[in-house]
Amino acid sequence: MVRKYKLIFAINSLFGGGAERVISNLGNYFYKKGFDVTMVCLNEAKPAYHLEKGIKIISLVTNIRNQSFFFRLWYGGVTLFKLLFILIKEKPSCVISFMTSANIWMGLTCNILRTPYLVSERITPDYTVNQLNHFLRWLSARVYSKSKAIVVPSKGMVDGFRKNKSFSALSNFEVINNPVSQFSAACTERVYPRKFILSVGRLDHQKGFDLLIQAFKRLEMKDVDLLISGEGGERKNLEKQIKDLDLSDRVKLIGYQKNLQDYYRQAEMFVLSSRNEGYPNVLVEAMSLGCACVATDCEFGPSDIIENEENGLLVKANNIKYLSEAIKRTMSDPALKIKMSVNAQLINQTNSPENTFAKWEKLILTHV
């Protein structure tokens, strides 16, 4: 096949996470549509999600191990040189990057070579660009302003960016919601011997699993366990919390699971306990498979996805009491649970991959 355009997708890593799943699915879509696709990773390149065999993967593997000023200066020079070499060699029609550090590096490189590029942020800017120092905020705003588009998954994120004076004048935002993930068929074999409530995500403070564990403790439900799927830097702290609350037999950190569809299908319900989000993939996944959901009304995304009392329950963020009460209500009200489960599956239409990726394709083709 003669491939019509060459696209480079860039991200820090392809190892797990919502942004990694979206960029992987996006790369697969364009490859199947006849584009030449390359994935560039600033760090670890081993993909957690399926990528078509014809997609090239390039890893810079230049992790910072020394925090000294001169080392970081050297690191910056090496990173920029490597990216310039890749773009000069590959000659992409357009570069699409995800997450702040990849956006800044690829934006700088594309500006030097006058290559069209798009940047995409996936979580609330209060935890990304808004936390940068003055120089990096200024730099990121310059890089983002020269991009063909700043793609965000929820409307609220646009307002979140404009709260920052550096980004207040930018007008090149595009809102494209995350698509429903495509899973293989669920199996009938039980993945866990007891009834369970499910939560999924990176083990990070942002995801609020510490709040969920405390909310679960308040329930005192003896016939249902809590399973949390994911990996991350908070594992040790969460393990200690579980032990201190005497929940070791009933709260399980089950790590990253490739057959998440089976867990979604078999769970009594799904809980999103995040302190902040951009547009939570795991919530979309759970709803698409008919899992009754409770989610914190955090910034941003859950309120774009859930209509309270119809296809799920929204509760005040960072509130253990309300989270616990919403879980208890869902578990004890079969009629509500069935209603939310049925209505949740309508997300398969609104967030279908066909609709979502068509928006990306239209945007990219406008600028190649």
MARPA-123351 format. One record per atom (N, C-alpha, C): residue in one letter; y, x, z. Coordinates in steps of 0.02 Angstrom, whole numbers, padded with zeros to 5 digits, always signed. Atoms other than C-alpha are relative to their C-alpha. Layout:
BEGIN
aYXZ;...
This chain:
BEGIN
m-00060+00042+00000;m+00000+00000+00000;m+00063+00044+00000;v-00064-00033+00000;v+00174+00062-00045;v+00045-00034+00051;r-00038+00029-00055;r+00276+00035+00111;r+00074+00002-00016;k-00067+00009+00026;k+00451-00031+00076;k+00055+00033+00042;y-00050-00030-00044;y+00550+00030+00228;y-00035+00040+00054;k+00027-00040-00055;k+00523+00161+00363;k+00040-00016+00063;l-00031+00016-00063;l+00559+00108+00542;l-00025+00046+00055;i+00019-00038-00060;i+00560+00213+00700;i+00016-00044+00061;f-00010+00034-00064;f+00536+00125+00867;f-00003+00053+00055;a-00004-00052-00052;a+00583+00227+01021;a+00003-00032+00070;i+00003+00024-00070;i+00547+00203+01207;i-00020+00059+00043;n+00018-00055-00044;n+00519+00312+01360;n-00075+00014-00001;s+00072-00006-00005;s+00332+00278+01369;s-00032-00062-00027;l+00038+00059+00022;l+00199+00162+01300;l-00052-00021+00051;f+00051+00014-00050;f+00102+00154+01462;f+00018-00061+00042;g-00007+00061-00039;g+00100-00026+01524;g+00072-00026+00002;g-00066+00028-00008;g+00247-00141+01561;g+00019-00049-00055;g-00020+00052+00047;g+00334-00287+01475;g+00034+00027-00062;a-00035-00028+00058;a+00450-00185+01364;a-00048+00036-00047;e+00050-00036+00040;e+00303-00078+01307;e-00043-00048-00040;r+00040+00049+00037;r+00205-00233+01260;r+00040-00028-00059;v-00042+00029+00053;v+00350-00306+01161;v+00009+00049-00058;i-00012-00048+00054;i+00386-00146+01065;i-00064+00015-00038;s+00064-00010+00034;s+00201-00123+01028;s-00015-00058-00048;n+00011+00058+00042;n+00185-00300+00961;n+00049-00002-00059;l-00051-00003+00052;l+00345-00277+00862;l-00020+00051-00054;g+00023-00050+00047;g+00279-00118+00783;g-00059-00024-00042;n+00058+00028+00036;n+00115-00204+00737;n+00023-00051-00052;y-00024+00052+00046;y+00209-00349+00658;y+00030+00032-00063;f-00033-00030+00059;f+00315-00238+00545;f-00049+00042-00041;y+00051-00037+00038;y+00166-00128+00499;y-00040-00048-00045;k+00038+00050+00039;k+00069-00282+00443;k+00042-00029-00056;k-00045+00026+00051;k+00222-00337+00344;k+00015+00051-00054;g-00008-00051+00052;g+00215-00176+00243;g+00052+00053+00014;f-00047-00052-00018;f+00338-00066+00337;f-00038+00063+00022;d+00025-00063-00028;d+00306+00118+00377;d+00027+00004+00071;v-00021+00004-00070;v+00309+00122+00568;v-00020+00062+00039;t+00012-00056-00044;t+00325+00268+00688;t+00025-00017+00070;m-00019+00009-00070;m+00330+00257+00879;m+00018+00068+00029;v-00022-00062-00032;v+00430+00393+00967;v+00007-00013+00075;c-00003+00006-00073;c+00408+00415+01156;c+00034+00062+00029;l-00033-00056-00032;l+00524+00522+01261;l-00048+00035+00048;n+00046-00028-00049;n+00384+00547+01388;n-00072-00014-00022;e+00071+00012+00013;e+00204+00485+01393;e-00010-00048-00058;a+00009+00039+00061;a+00141+00417+01227;a-00065-00039-00002;k+00064+00035+00002;k-00033+00355+01271;k+00010-00075+00005;p-00016+00072-00001;p-00023+00170+01224;p-00047-00041+00044;a+00040+00046-00041;a-00081+00038+01347;a-00021-00060-00040;y+00013+00060+00041;y-00078-00096+01212;y-00021+00021-00070;h+00026-00014+00067;h-00158-00107+01042;h+00056+00017-00049;l-00044-00017+00055;l-00068-00020+00899;l-00043+00008-00063;e+00035-00006+00063;e-00122-00032+00717;e-00012+00074-00016;k+00020-00069+00012;k-00212+00126+00658;k+00049+00039-00043;g-00046-00035+00044;g-00081+00167+00528;g+00067+00017+00031;i-00064-00014-00034;i+00061+00178+00655;i-00002+00071+00028;k-00004-00069-00025;k+00112+00358+00690;k+00032+00000+00070;i-00027-00006-00068;i+00145+00403+00874;i+00022+00072+00012;i-00027-00067-00014;i+00256+00550+00921;i+00025+00001+00072;s-00022-00007-00069;s+00283+00609+01100;s+00040+00064+00008;l-00040-00059-00011;l+00422+00728+01151;l-00028+00042+00057;v+00030-00034-00058;v+00333+00771+01316;v+00046+00054+00028;t-00048-00046-00030;t+00487+00849+01395;t+00022-00027+00067;n-00016+00028-00065;n+00478+00782+01572;n+00042+00048+00042;i-00042-00041-00044;i+00612+00843+01693;i-00039+00015+00064;r+00032-00020-00062;r+00531+00942+01834;r+00048+00039+00045;n-00050-00039-00036;n+00685+01038+01888;n+00066-00039-00003;q-00061+00040-00002;q+00844+00950+01944;q+00064+00041-00004;s-00059-00042+00004;s+00962+01098+01925;s+00042-00017-00061;f-00046+00016+00054;f+01115+01077+01814;f-00019+00036-00064;f+00015-00040+00060;f+01066+01217+01694;f-00066-00022-00032;f+00063+00024+00029;f+00889+01152+01675;f+00012-00065-00037;r-00013+00064+00031;r+00952+00978+01637;r+00040+00008-00065;l-00037-00015+00060;l+01074+01050+01511;l-00047+00024-00055;w+00051-00024+00048;w+00931+01143+01428;w-00044-00057-00024;y+00042+00058+00017;y+00824+00986+01434;y+00035-00045-00051;g-00038+00043+00046;g+00961+00886+01349;g+00003+00030-00070;g-00003-00033+00065;g+00978+01014+01211;g-00067-00003-00037;v+00067+00002+00030;v+00790+01021+01180;v-00016-00071-00025;t+00014+00069+00020;t+00776+00831+01177;t+00038-00019-00063;l-00041+00017+00058;l+00919+00812+01054;l-00026+00036-00062;f+00027-00039+00057;f+00848+00950+00942;f-00064-00032-00026;k+00064+00031+00021;k+00676+00869+00940;k+00012-00066-00037;l-00013+00064+00032;l+00746+00698+00897;l+00034+00009-00068;l-00031-00015+00065;l+00856+00770+00759;l-00053+00022-00051;f+00054-00023+00044;f+00703+00857+00686;f-00043-00059-00024;i+00042+00058+00018;i+00601+00695+00691;i+00036-00044-00051;l-00036+00045+00045;l+00736+00591+00607;l+00013+00032-00068;i-00010-00034+00064;i+00773+00723+00474;i-00065+00000-00040;k+00065-00001+00033;k+00587+00735+00435;k-00022-00070-00023;e+00025+00067+00015;e+00548+00548+00440;e+00047-00041-00045;k-00051+00036+00040;k+00711+00485+00359;k-00008-00076+00007;p+00010+00072-00009;p+00698+00310+00436;p+00057-00041-00030;s-00051+00047+00023;s+00788+00161+00362;s+00040-00028+00059;c-00032+00026-00060;c+00826+00102+00539;c-00039+00023+00061;v+00032-00019-00063;v+00790+00155+00719;v+00012-00057+00050;i-00004+00053-00050;i+00753+00025+00855;i-00024+00029+00066;s+00019-00030-00064;s+00754+00087+01035;s+00003-00051+00055;f+00005+00043-00058;f+00709+00003+01199;f+00013+00040+00063;m-00014-00027-00066;m+00775+00042+01374;m+00055+00055-00003;t-00064-00036+00000;t+00930+00140+01426;t-00005+00072-00023;s+00001-00071+00018;s+00879+00323+01414;s-00018+00010-00073;a+00018-00005+00071;a+00793+00300+01246;a+00058-00023-00044;n-00057+00026+00039;n+00943+00199+01185;n+00054+00054-00007;i-00054-00050+00003;i+01067+00337+01230;i-00020+00059-00044;w+00022-00058+00039;w+00964+00479+01157;w-00005-00016-00074;m+00008+00018+00071;m+00920+00389+00996;m+00068-00017-00031;g-00067+00017+00025;g+01098+00322+00979;g+00040+00062-00017;l-00035-00062+00013;l+01172+00497+00993;l-00027+00034-00064;t+00031-00031+00057;t+01047+00564+00866;t+00017-00037-00065;c-00014+00040+00059;c+01075+00421+00744;c+00073+00006-00021;n-00071-00008+00016;n+01264+00441+00755;n+00013+00066-00035;i-00008-00065+00032;i+01251+00625+00710;i-00024-00002-00073;l+00030+00002+00067;l+01141+00585+00558;l+00020-00062-00040;r-00023+00061+00033;r+01227+00420+00515;r-00059-00046-00020;t+00058+00043+00011;t+01062+00325+00529;t+00013-00067+00035;p-00009+00066-00034;p+01073+00136+00564;p-00047-00007+00059;y+00043+00008-00059;y+01008+00092+00737;y+00018-00062+00039;l-00008+00056-00046;l+00983-00052+00858;l-00024+00023+00068;v+00022-00015-00068;v+00970-00037+01047;v-00021-00066+00033;s+00022+00060-00036;s+00882-00158+01164;s-00008+00015+00074;e+00009-00004-00072;e+00896-00180+01352;e-00045-00058+00021;r+00051+00049-00017;r+00755-00275+01438;r+00006-00027+00071;i-00009+00026-00068;i+00811-00297+01620;i+00075-00002+00015;t-00071+00010-00017;t+00974-00342+01707;t+00038+00067+00001;p-00039-00063+00003;p+01111-00211+01675;p+00022+00025+00068;d-00017-00023-00067;d+01148-00205+01862;d-00048+00054+00024;y+00050-00051-00020;y+00991-00097+01876;y-00009+00052-00055;t+00006-00051+00053;t+01018+00004+01716;t+00069+00030-00013;v-00063-00032+00020;v+01185+00044+01632;v+00054-00006+00053;n-00052+00009-00051;n+01291-00025+01774;n-00007+00047+00059;q+00011-00048-00054;q+01215+00103+01892;q+00014+00072-00020;l-00014-00068+00024;l+01260+00253+01784;l+00067+00025+00027;n-00064-00028-00021;n+01399+00372+01833;n+00053-00014-00054;h-00055+00019+00044;h+01569+00354+01751;h-00008+00028-00071;f+00008-00031+00067;f+01534+00477+01609;f-00056-00033-00039;l+00056+00029+00037;l+01364+00403+01565;l+00013-00073-00018;r-00019+00069+00019;r+01434+00225+01571;r+00044+00001-00063;w-00044-00007+00058;w+01570+00279+01450;w-00041+00019-00062;l+00040-00023+00056;l+01443+00369+01340;l-00045-00056-00026;s+00044+00054+00022;s+01320+00224+01337;s+00039-00056-00034;a-00041+00051+00032;a+01460+00101+01296;a+00019+00021-00071;r-00016-00025+00067;r+01512+00211+01149;r-00060-00005-00046;v+00061+00003+00040;v+01333+00225+01088;v-00019-00071-00018;y+00019+00069+00012;y+01300+00039+01108;y+00050-00035-00047;s-00050+00032+00043;s+01463-00009+01022;s-00010+00017-00073;k+00011-00022+00069;k+01413+00088+00866;k-00068-00022-00027;s+00064+00025+00024;s+01240+00010+00858;s+00010-00063-00041;k-00005+00060+00041;k+01208-00127+00731;k-00007-00062+00042;a+00006+00056-00047;a+01159-00240+00876;a-00027+00025+00066;i+00030-00010-00067;i+01124-00239+01063;i-00044-00061+00011;v+00047+00056-00006;v+00969-00347+01077;v-00020-00009+00072;v+00020+00016-00068;v+00939-00432+01244;v-00043-00064-00001;p+00046+00057+00003;p+00804-00561+01288;p+00025-00064+00032;s-00024+00060-00032;s+00910-00683+01389;s+00076-00003-00004;k-00072+00010+00006;k+01085-00757+01378;k+00038+00029+00059;g-00034-00024-00060;g+01129-00710+01556;g+00014+00074-00002;m-00010-00072+00002;m+01111-00525+01516;m+00065+00018-00035;v-00064-00014+00034;v+01262-00533+01399;v+00057-00002+00050;d-00051+00004-00052;d+01372-00590+01543;d-00007+00057+00050;g+00011-00056-00045;g+01292-00457+01652;g+00030+00065-00027;f-00031-00059+00031;f+01347-00322+01530;f+00076-00003+00003;r-00073+00006+00005;r+01523-00389+01513;r+00035+00002+00068;k-00030-00011-00066;k+01549-00379+01702;k+00023+00072+00008;n-00017-00071-00001;n+01557-00192+01672;n+00059+00012-00048;k-00060-00009+00041;k+01730-00143+01608;k-00014+00039-00063;s+00015-00041+00058;s+01654-00016+01490;s-00030-00041-00058;f+00034+00041+00050;f+01556-00153+01400;f+00035-00066-00015;s-00031+00066+00004;s+01677-00298+01416;s+00023-00020-00069;a-00027+00016+00066;a+01745-00285+01239;a-00053-00001-00055;l+00052-00003+00052;l+01577-00267+01149;l-00017-00070-00025;s+00013+00065+00031;s+01538-00408+01027;s-00063+00000-00043;n+00059-00006+00043;n+01376-00349+00945;n-00065-00017+00035;f+00061+00021-00036;f+01252-00434+01063;f-00039-00050-00043;e+00046+00048+00031;e+01101-00527+00994;e-00052-00020+00052;v+00050+00024-00047;v+00988-00635+01103;v-00063-00019-00038;i+00065+00016+00030;i+00805-00635+01049;i-00051-00001+00057;n+00048+00007-00055;n+00681-00702+01177;n-00065+00036-00014;n+00065-00033+00007;n+00518-00613+01209;n-00052-00049-00027;p+00052+00044+00027;p+00368-00683+01114;p-00057-00008+00049;v+00063+00009-00036;v+00209-00752+01189;v-00048+00055-00021;s+00049-00052+00016;s+00081-00611+01200;s-00063-00031-00028;q+00062+00024+00031;q-00074-00631+01094;q-00059+00033+00035;f+00059-00026-00035;f-00232-00612+01197;f-00064-00019-00037;s+00066+00021+00025;s-00414-00614+01147;s-00024-00059+00042;a+00024+00060-00034;a-00514-00766+01199;a-00022+00017+00072;a+00020-00010-00070;a-00540-00785+01387;a-00075-00010+00007;c+00072+00007-00012;c-00716-00765+01453;c-00012-00052+00055;t+00017+00051-00050;t-00806-00892+01563;t-00025+00032+00065;e+00025-00034-00059;e-00874-00762+01685;e+00057+00010+00050;r-00051-00007-00051;r-00779-00758+01850;r+00021+00073+00008;v-00025-00068-00009;v-00666-00607+01871;v+00007+00017+00074;y-00008-00010-00072;y-00654-00631+02061;y-00040-00054+00035;p+00047+00048-00030;p-00776-00716+02180;p+00033-00059+00037;r-00033+00053-00037;r-00646-00822+02274;r+00059-00028-00039;k-00061+00027+00030;k-00500-00934+02227;k+00057+00050+00013;f-00053-00049-00009;f-00344-00831+02201;f+00066-00022-00032;i-00068+00004+00028;i-00156-00834+02172;i+00013+00067-00033;l-00009-00061+00040;l-00101-00708+02041;l+00074+00019-00006;s-00065-00027+00019;s+00051-00596+02018;s-00013+00064-00039;v+00011-00056+00046;v+00072-00463+01885;v+00066+00037-00010;g-00060-00039+00015;g+00194-00321+01858;g-00005+00071+00027;r-00004-00069-00024;r+00242-00141+01889;r+00010-00001+00076;l-00007-00004-00073;l+00225-00095+02074;l+00065+00037+00016;d-00067-00027-00008;d+00411-00071+02098;d+00039-00048+00045;h-00042+00041-00045;h+00542-00133+02222;h+00029-00060-00037;q-00030+00052+00041;q+00620-00235+02081;q-00044-00063-00003;k+00046+00056+00011;k+00465-00345+02068;k-00011-00042+00063;g+00001+00041-00060;g+00475-00405+02249;g-00069-00016+00027;f+00068+00014-00025;f+00289-00392+02288;f-00002+00002+00077;d-00004-00001-00073;d+00335-00349+02468;d+00021-00068+00027;l-00020+00068-00019;l+00421-00519+02479;l-00057-00049-00009;l+00057+00045+00014;l+00271-00606+02401;l-00054+00007+00054;i+00052-00012-00051;i+00151-00526+02525;i+00020-00033+00066;q-00024+00033-00062;q+00259-00586+02671;q-00002-00076-00007;a+00004+00072+00012;a+00270-00760+02593;a-00072-00024+00005;f+00071+00018-00003;f+00081-00763+02574;f-00025+00000+00072;k+00019-00003-00071;k+00060-00713+02757;k+00019-00064+00036;r-00024+00061-00033;r+00161-00866+02810;r-00043-00061-00016;l+00039+00058+00023;l+00044-00983+02715;l-00061-00013+00045;e+00061+00005-00040;e-00109-00947+02823;e-00054-00041-00035;m+00054+00032+00038;m-00223-01011+02684;m-00062+00044+00004;k+00061-00040-00010;k-00399-00954+02723;k-00047-00001-00060;d+00048+00008+00055;d-00483-01011+02562;d+00025+00028-00066;v-00027-00028+00062;v-00374-00920+02435;v+00029+00069+00014;d-00025-00069-00006;d-00330-00736+02407;d+00059+00010-00046;l-00055-00019+00043;l-00183-00650+02326;l-00019+00064-00037;l+00014-00059+00042;l-00214-00530+02180;l+00064+00022-00035;i-00059-00028+00033;i-00076-00416+02116;i-00024+00053-00049;s+00023-00045+00053;s-00109-00329+01950;s+00059+00043-00023;g-00052-00047+00023;g-00009-00174+01903;g-00006+00066+00037;e-00003-00065-00033;e+00025+00006+01949;e+00072+00022+00006;g-00068-00024-00006;g+00179+00100+02005;g+00011+00036+00066;g-00017-00043-00056;g+00269+00202+02135;g-00002-00032+00068;e+00000+00035-00064;e+00265+00068+02271;e-00070-00014+00027;r+00069+00017-00021;r+00075+00062+02285;r-00012+00018+00073;k+00014-00022-00069;k+00066+00162+02447;k+00037-00043+00051;n-00039+00042-00046;n+00204+00061+02530;n-00030-00070+00006;l+00030+00067-00001;l+00121-00103+02480;l-00067+00001+00036;e+00064-00007-00035;e-00049-00042+02541;e+00011+00002+00075;k-00016-00004-00071;k+00030+00000+02709;k+00021-00069+00026;q-00022+00066-00020;q+00115-00170+02717;q-00059-00048+00008;i+00059+00044-00002;i-00048-00260+02679;i-00042+00015+00062;k+00039-00020-00058;k-00138-00161+02814;k+00035-00021+00065;d-00038+00017-00060;d+00001-00188+02943;d+00000-00075+00014;l+00001+00073-00007;l-00002-00377+02911;l-00071-00027+00008;d+00070+00019-00009;d-00192-00378+02931;d-00023-00045-00058;l+00017+00040+00059;l-00215-00443+02753;l-00046+00037-00049;s+00040-00043+00045;s-00331-00310+02683;s-00057-00038-00033;d+00056+00038+00029;d-00471-00437+02655;d+00023-00053-00048;r-00022+00058+00039;r-00360-00562+02566;r+00055+00014-00051;v-00050-00021+00050;v-00225-00468+02469;v-00026+00063-00033;k+00030-00055+00037;k-00289-00352+02334;k+00047+00026-00054;l-00035-00033+00055;l-00196-00228+02225;l-00053+00022-00050;i+00058-00009+00045;i-00312-00233+02075;i+00016+00045-00059;g-00016-00047+00053;g-00220-00111+01962;g+00013-00034-00067;y-00012+00026+00067;y-00188-00130+01777;y-00065-00028-00028;q+00060+00034+00027;q-00310-00253+01696;q+00010-00016-00075;k-00005+00013+00072;k-00342-00259+01509;k-00018-00072-00018;n+00020+00069+00013;n-00418-00434+01520;n+00041-00049+00042;l-00044+00043-00040;l-00267-00518+01601;l-00008-00074-00017;q+00009+00070+00019;q-00302-00676+01502;q-00051-00035+00045;d+00051+00030-00043;d-00455-00705+01611;d+00028-00015+00070;y-00032+00011-00065;y-00352-00687+01770;y+00049-00059-00003;y-00046+00056+00007;y-00217-00804+01707;y-00037-00067-00003;r+00038+00062+00008;r-00346-00934+01658;r-00034-00023+00064;q+00039+00017-00059;q-00441-00927+01822;q+00042-00005+00064;a-00043+00002-00060;a-00294-00913+01943;a+00017-00072+00019;e-00023+00064-00025;e-00247-01061+02051;e+00073-00012-00020;m-00070+00003+00020;m-00066-01022+02010;m+00025+00071-00010;f-00031-00066+00011;f+00050-00879+01960;f+00067+00001+00035;v-00064-00007-00035;v+00198-00813+02060;v+00038+00061-00027;l-00046-00054+00018;l+00345-00710+01997;l+00049+00007+00058;s-00040-00009-00061;s+00432-00638+02151;s+00058+00049-00010;s-00048-00054+00016;s+00557-00522+02064;s+00068-00008+00031;r-00070-00001-00022;r+00725-00471+02134;r+00047-00003-00060;n-00039+00004+00062;n+00788-00451+01956;n-00047+00008-00059;e+00040-00004+00062;e+00723-00464+01778;e+00048+00003-00060;g-00039+00008+00061;g+00781-00467+01598;g-00024-00063-00035;y+00034+00059+00027;y+00657-00592+01528;y-00074+00014+00012;p+00066-00022-00023;p+00490-00581+01618;p-00058-00020-00045;n+00057+00011+00044;n+00345-00563+01497;n-00058-00033+00036;v+00059+00025-00035;v+00216-00598+01630;v+00006-00075+00015;l-00011+00071-00011;l+00293-00768+01666;l-00016-00039-00063;v+00015+00031+00065;v+00285-00813+01481;v-00075+00000-00013;e+00072-00005+00011;e+00105-00752+01473;e-00038-00052+00042;a+00035+00047-00045;a+00050-00854+01624;a+00009-00072-00023;m-00013+00068+00023;m+00133-01012+01559;m-00037-00015-00065;s+00033+00012+00065;s+00061-00991+01385;s-00075-00016+00008;l+00071+00011-00013;l-00114-00994+01461;l-00011-00056+00051;g+00008+00060-00041;g-00081-01149+01565;g-00003+00011+00074;c+00000-00014-00072;c-00054-01069+01734;c+00062-00031+00031;a-00057+00028-00036;a+00056-01168+01854;a+00038+00057+00033;c-00039-00058-00020;c+00201-01053+01899;c+00056-00016+00049;v-00058-00001-00043;v+00325-01022+02038;v+00036+00065-00014;a-00038-00060+00016;a+00466-00899+01999;a+00065+00001+00038;t-00065-00007-00031;t+00618-00832+02088;t+00054-00008-00054;d-00055+00012+00046;d+00781-00885+02006;d+00046+00061+00001;c-00036-00063-00002;c+00836-00704+01988;c+00038+00011-00066;e-00033-00020+00062;e+00949-00623+01860;e-00045+00051-00034;f-00012+00059+00042;f+00897-00642+01723;f-00067-00021-00029;g+00059+00020+00037;g+00767-00741+01626;g-00038-00060+00024;p+00040+00056-00022;p+00669-00860+01737;p+00032-00068-00013;s-00033+00064+00011;s+00800-00998+01722;s+00006-00017-00074;d+00003+00013+00072;d+00795-00978+01531;d-00069-00027-00020;i+00069+00015+00017;i+00607-01006+01536;i-00024-00063+00035;i+00025+00056-00041;i+00575-01132+01676;i+00053-00054+00007;e-00039+00058-00019;e+00647-01306+01688;e-00030-00025+00066;n+00026+00012-00067;n+00630-01336+01874;n-00031-00069+00006;e+00038+00061-00014;e+00501-01469+01925;e-00036-00027-00062;e+00032+00024+00061;e+00445-01490+01743;e-00056+00047-00023;n+00051-00048+00022;n+00355-01333+01682;n-00009+00057+00050;g+00006-00050-00053;g+00367-01234+01844;g+00049-00014+00056;l-00048+00006-00055;l+00462-01212+02006;l+00042+00063+00004;l-00046-00055-00011;l+00616-01103+02029;l+00022+00000+00073;v-00023-00005-00069;v+00661-01040+02202;v+00052+00055+00006;k-00052-00050-00012;k+00805-00940+02271;k-00031+00069+00007;a+00026-00068-00002;a+00779-00754+02246;a+00010+00031+00070;n-00005-00037-00064;n+00751-00638+02396;n-00006-00044+00062;n+00008+00046-00057;n+00700-00783+02508;n-00074-00014+00012;i+00071+00006-00015;i+00528-00772+02586;i-00020-00071+00019;k+00014+00067-00023;k+00536-00944+02666;k-00007-00048-00060;y+00002+00045+00058;y+00576-01037+02503;y-00059+00016-00046;l+00055-00020+00042;l+00448-00936+02407;l-00066-00026+00028;s+00061+00023-00033;s+00312-00977+02533;s-00007-00076-00006;e+00002+00073+00004;e+00358-01162+02533;e-00018-00024-00071;a+00015+00019+00069;a+00351-01171+02342;a-00073+00012-00018;i+00071-00014+00011;i+00180-01090+02338;i-00043-00054+00034;k+00038+00050-00037;k+00116-01209+02471;k+00004-00068-00034;r-00008+00065+00034;r+00187-01360+02379;r-00043-00003-00062;t+00040-00001+00061;t+00104-01310+02216;t-00075-00005+00016;m+00071+00000-00017;m-00064-01279+02299;m-00023-00066+00029;s+00020+00062-00034;s-00061-01444+02394;s+00016-00064-00039;d-00019+00059+00040;d+00003-01560+02256;d-00034+00004-00069;p+00037-00005+00063;p-00129-01576+02117;p+00037-00030-00059;a-00036+00033+00055;a-00022-01695+02013;a+00056+00044-00026;l-00053-00045+00020;l+00126-01576+02012;l-00028+00061-00036;k+00032-00059+00029;k+00013-01430+01974;k-00023-00013-00071;i+00024+00017+00068;i-00066-01517+01823;i+00060-00011-00047;k-00060+00013+00041;k+00105-01575+01759;k+00031+00067-00022;m-00031-00065+00017;m+00176-01398+01767;m-00045+00040-00047;s+00047-00036+00043;s+00020-01325+01687;s+00003-00024-00072;v-00002+00029+00067;v+00025-01444+01539;v+00066+00016-00035;n-00066-00013+00030;n+00212-01426+01509;n+00013+00074-00013;a-00010-00072+00009;a+00206-01238+01529;a-00025+00024-00068;q+00031-00023+00062;q+00097-01221+01375;q+00042-00014-00062;l-00046+00011+00056;l+00238-01286+01264;l+00037+00063-00019;i-00033-00063+00016;i+00307-01110+01273;i-00034+00035-00059;n+00034-00028+00059;n+00177-01066+01141;n+00035-00019-00065;q-00039+00020+00059;q+00289-01158+01018;q+00069+00032+00000;t-00069-00025-00002;t+00463-01107+01076;t+00003+00076-00005;n+00001-00074+00000;n+00415-00923+01099;n-00056+00027-00042;s+00054-00025+00042;s+00288-00904+00961;s+00019+00067-00031;p-00015-00064+00031;p+00274-00727+00890;p+00032-00008-00069;e-00028+00010+00067;e+00313-00796+00717;e+00075-00011+00004;n-00071+00014-00008;n+00481-00865+00774;n+00039+00061+00024;t-00035-00057-00030;t+00527-00714+00879;t+00006+00059-00048;f-00001-00059+00044;f+00478-00577+00756;f+00038-00013-00064;a-00041+00017+00058;a+00559-00670+00612;a+00074+00014+00014;k-00070-00015-00019;k+00724-00654+00706;k+00013+00075-00001;w-00007-00073+00002;w+00696-00467+00728;w+00002+00024-00073;e+00003-00022+00070;e+00651-00448+00544;e+00066-00015-00036;k-00064+00018+00032;k+00807-00541+00487;k+00056+00047+00022;l-00051-00044-00027;l+00915-00433+00601;l-00006+00070-00030;i+00010-00068+00026;i+00838-00269+00543;i+00015+00004-00074;l-00011-00001+00072;l+00840-00312+00358;l+00074-00007-00018;t-00072+00005+00011;t+01025-00351+00373;t+00033+00069+00000;h-00033-00064-00011;h+01058-00169+00417;h-00036+00060-00032;v+00034-00057+00032;v+00934-00062+00318;v+00028+00012-00070;
